[in-house]
Amino acid sequence: MKSFSGSCHCGAVRFEIMSDFPELTTCDCSICRRKNALMVKVHQSQFKLLEGADSLTLYQFHTCTAQHYFCNVCGIYPFHRKRVTPDFFGINVFCLEGFEPSDIPVRATVGAGMA
Protein backbone atom coordinates (compact mmCIF):
# COMPACT_ATOMS: atom_id res chain seq x y z
CA MET A 1 0.00 0.00 0.00
CA LYS A 2 1.20 3.48 -0.87
CA SER A 3 0.14 6.79 0.62
CA PHE A 4 -0.88 9.64 -1.69
CA SER A 5 -1.90 13.21 -0.97
CA GLY A 6 -4.66 14.77 -2.99
CA SER A 7 -6.46 18.06 -3.37
CA CYS A 8 -8.91 19.98 -5.45
CA HIS A 9 -7.56 22.53 -7.94
CA CYS A 10 -7.43 25.51 -5.57
CA GLY A 11 -6.14 23.49 -2.59
CA ALA A 12 -9.05 24.26 -0.28
CA VAL A 13 -9.82 20.52 0.00
CA ARG A 14 -6.89 18.28 0.96
CA PHE A 15 -6.92 14.55 1.68
CA GLU A 16 -4.75 11.43 1.90
CA ILE A 17 -5.41 7.88 0.75
CA MET A 18 -3.71 4.50 1.05
CA SER A 19 -4.04 2.11 -1.89
CA ASP A 20 -2.22 -0.56 -3.82
CA PHE A 21 -4.15 0.51 -6.97
CA PRO A 22 -5.22 -2.94 -8.22
CA GLU A 23 -7.39 -1.24 -10.84
CA LEU A 24 -8.93 2.07 -11.78
CA THR A 25 -12.53 2.47 -12.84
CA THR A 26 -14.70 4.58 -15.07
CA CYS A 27 -18.49 4.68 -14.80
CA ASP A 28 -21.20 5.27 -17.39
CA CYS A 29 -23.80 6.86 -15.10
CA SER A 30 -25.03 10.34 -15.98
CA ILE A 31 -22.78 12.23 -13.56
CA CYS A 32 -19.63 10.18 -14.11
CA ARG A 33 -19.92 10.53 -17.89
CA ARG A 34 -20.08 14.29 -17.48
CA LYS A 35 -17.24 14.63 -14.97
CA ASN A 36 -15.10 12.06 -16.86
CA ALA A 37 -13.19 11.01 -13.76
CA LEU A 38 -10.88 8.06 -13.43
CA MET A 39 -11.36 6.56 -9.98
CA VAL A 40 -9.73 4.26 -7.47
CA LYS A 41 -11.86 2.62 -4.79
CA VAL A 42 -10.57 2.92 -1.21
CA HIS A 43 -12.11 1.82 2.07
CA GLN A 44 -13.09 4.67 4.39
CA SER A 45 -10.34 3.55 6.78
CA GLN A 46 -7.81 4.32 4.00
CA PHE A 47 -9.13 7.84 3.43
CA LYS A 48 -8.43 10.89 5.56
CA LEU A 49 -9.83 14.37 4.91
CA LEU A 50 -7.07 16.71 6.07
CA GLU A 51 -8.75 20.05 5.48
CA GLY A 52 -11.57 21.69 3.64
CA ALA A 53 -14.68 20.01 5.02
CA ASP A 54 -16.34 23.44 4.98
CA SER A 55 -15.36 23.85 1.30
CA LEU A 56 -17.11 20.66 0.19
CA THR A 57 -20.53 20.72 -1.41
CA LEU A 58 -22.56 17.53 -1.44
CA TYR A 59 -24.50 16.56 -4.56
CA GLN A 60 -26.93 13.64 -4.66
CA PHE A 61 -29.38 12.42 -7.29
CA HIS A 62 -31.55 9.43 -8.24
CA THR A 63 -31.70 7.32 -5.01
CA CYS A 64 -29.71 9.97 -3.07
CA THR A 65 -27.48 7.22 -1.68
CA ALA A 66 -24.11 8.05 -3.27
CA GLN A 67 -22.53 11.23 -1.95
CA HIS A 68 -20.66 13.19 -4.62
CA TYR A 69 -18.43 15.94 -3.22
CA PHE A 70 -17.24 19.04 -5.05
CA CYS A 71 -15.08 21.95 -3.92
CA ASN A 72 -17.36 24.98 -3.60
CA VAL A 73 -14.43 27.27 -4.46
CA CYS A 74 -12.98 25.75 -7.67
CA GLY A 75 -15.70 23.21 -8.58
CA ILE A 76 -13.44 20.15 -8.79
CA TYR A 77 -14.75 16.68 -7.90
CA PRO A 78 -12.14 15.01 -5.65
CA PHE A 79 -14.15 12.02 -4.34
CA HIS A 80 -17.51 10.44 -3.63
CA ARG A 81 -18.90 7.95 -1.14
CA LYS A 82 -20.09 4.98 -3.17
CA ARG A 83 -23.73 3.94 -3.53
CA VAL A 84 -23.46 0.14 -3.49
CA THR A 85 -20.56 0.04 -1.00
CA PRO A 86 -21.02 3.14 1.19
CA ASP A 87 -18.02 2.27 3.37
CA PHE A 88 -15.83 2.96 0.31
CA PHE A 89 -14.86 6.15 -1.47
CA GLY A 90 -14.28 6.61 -5.19
CA ILE A 91 -11.24 8.88 -5.46
CA ASN A 92 -10.60 10.97 -8.57
CA VAL A 93 -7.00 9.91 -9.30
CA PHE A 94 -6.37 13.11 -11.25
CA CYS A 95 -6.52 14.91 -7.89
CA LEU A 96 -3.60 12.86 -6.49
CA GLU A 97 -0.18 14.51 -6.35
CA GLY A 98 2.54 12.74 -8.34
CA PHE A 99 0.29 9.87 -9.42
CA GLU A 100 0.68 8.37 -12.90
CA PRO A 101 -2.25 6.13 -13.90
CA SER A 102 -0.91 4.91 -17.26
CA ASP A 103 0.17 1.38 -16.25
CA ILE A 104 -2.86 0.47 -14.13
CA PRO A 105 -5.72 -1.55 -15.67
CA VAL A 106 -8.99 0.37 -16.13
CA ARG A 107 -12.34 -1.36 -15.68
CA ALA A 108 -15.49 0.21 -17.05
CA THR A 109 -18.35 -0.08 -14.55
CA VAL A 110 -22.01 0.05 -15.39
CA GLY A 111 -23.77 2.69 -13.32
CA ALA A 112 -26.38 3.81 -15.85
CA GLY A 113 -28.35 0.58 -15.53
CA MET A 114 -28.52 0.58 -11.73
CA ALA A 115 -32.08 0.80 -10.45
Buried (B, 14 or more C-beta within 10 A) or exposed (E): EEEBBBBBEEEBBBBBBBBEBEEBBBBEBEBBEEBEBBBBBBEEEBBEBEEBEEBBEEEBEEEEEBBBBBBBBBEBBBBBBBBEEEEBBBBBBBBBEEBEEEEBEEEEBEBEEBE
